[in-house]
Amino acid sequence: MADLLQIGLSGVYTSQANLATTSHNISNVSTEGYSRQNVDVSATGAQRLSSHFVGTGAMVSSIDRAYDQFAFAENMINTSNHAYYQEKYTQANQMDTLLSNESTSVTAPVINMFSSLSNVADNPNLLEARTVFLEDAGSMVNQYNTLYKHLDNQYKGINADIDNSASVMTELAESIASLNDQIASVGGPGNGTGANDLLDKRNLAITELSKYVNTSVVATDNHMVNVYIGSGQGLVMGQNAQQVIAVDGDPDPARKQLALQFNGKAAVINGNQLGGEVAGLFNSRDKDVEVAMNQLGQSVIGLTHALNEQQKLGQTLEGQIGQNLFNDINSKDSMESRVLSHKDDLGKATLSVRIDDLTTLSPDELTLKVTEHVPGVSIAFSVTNNRTGETKQVAIDDLSTENRFNIPDSGISVGIDSMVTPLQEGKTFTLRPTRYGALEASIQETDPKRVAAAEAEVKSISSEQNTGTAQLRVSALLDKANPHYVNPENPLTIQISANSNNGMIAYNVFDKNGSQVNATELTAPIDPLSGKAVLVAGGVEVSLEKGKPLANDQFTLQFNETGDSDNRNMLAMTDLQDAKIMNGKKATFQDVYNGMISEVGAKTANADVAMQSASILKDQSFERIQLVSGVNMDEEAANLLKYQQYYSAAARVITVANEVFESILNASR
């Protein structure tokens, strides 16, 4: 006969297990990441009695958690996508608010400045009007400075978030590795059912990690898992976790990067390919904030440089040629700040970027790579647009006479200021023509008398028969008492001599009768780096700004009637407000700024739509997990009553067994 006592005890044990598990479920109804647990009960082996088998009770086979691996994997993917678009929207919305808000936008200050210009044009002799113009011009560049600083603060904030993300990811990786170790120790046979709560904790840590980066999980022996991030970089290998650290960028140290560190060795990983919140940070910084900085710089560089150039074509109340109103965009420091050298140990040189043509100037950054270098003789580069990927080849064929080369269709040229050590093939530089334009913008002229409202007294006119590309501009009136100084009856002609070469311009000066004014041939050295030269004729200084003159090219210096009430140069300045001299002569300065605002606004709207869609998918995948793993209080309450009755019935079996045993003892007495 089967052992009633053991059968009753087995019932008590299994009912206790069910009651305890149900109580555990109820207690953890609000625990994040908890998976509902179920007791798996099976019958114990039967006892043979004659030709029959009698059962011997029940046993707890396992306590399993309700878990759907595919729902978990789907939730990780949706969590990463939602975190990515949420970060993209947050950063884009911050920029959109900054650039389009009336109190921070540069639109009003630019309009005010041109309004002041018009007032000067209407009252060229009124110093008060000129003073207001200079004040408004200063306010305008200050607003550009402020916008840049706000964008720079956002940039630094993103870098700080990247640094913090690295720390959190490292902590999560170490936690997962530690849980792997614990699960392997207590998991037991089968599916690790002895570590249900540890498995939940590990899944919770993995889900948290998936907010930061795309995460994939591969199960291994002993119920441990390997965790891979991004495009397959191993973060957790069983009981070992790699550290995620933030490192200085190359070539820009301020452009933080992430690296995986293990055993003292660090390998940089592409943050844009990691997915999740981290990829949102990298993408926002590299493709949104940096682009906005570059576009803002393009706008103010175009505006201030065009006004400077027009100012230098006019004449001040003091009777001198106008000088820069704003900072010189091609100062030595500005040009050199536009080039970053990569840390590749392939040579060392100082390069500079000069802005030559506003019409083709682009906010895009470029990668310059040495393809060939014969020291002291020639050097060749490949130039790649970092946005479009388009690559072009450029070269300097004679380093003895030239140190600058043009980048086709970019509006810039690159100069080799110095060569410390020869550049080897593969040496790389990053060019940022407009990045710091808004930061460097400043007002240089503070004296209202030096605003060049009138046209210049002397103008340089190129002959239509010239075969060279040189452009000459009157840069100073040195000596109006010079006997050959230009007057209405005495224009002068500068004629380039055949004795000119790549390093020097030889020239002669002729009066209106064709008589040579100078006794001996004049010369002007050409700066091998900038390509500029200064010529002097009849007390007038003339500058070669760009291009190259050829033999017999002629430039006529003509007297231009001007006076105190002349406002022709100021009218030309006001016309610049609506002049399409940017982006291939298709946009005004304001068009460039408005285009930047529109682009940021579109990115914000797109990120908002994508974030909302990703949020819906994330919620759906979480609900799917809850349907399988979530605790249902009604169901658990019913189970509690059921297992309570089960326990009472099993206890009654034990009581019956005792009574039967007592009856047998009494019968034997």
Summary of the structure (lengths in Angstrom):
residues: 669
radius of gyration: 39.9
end to end distance: 21.7
largest distance: 158.2
contacts: 2221
relative contact order: 0.14
helix: 44%
strand: 25%
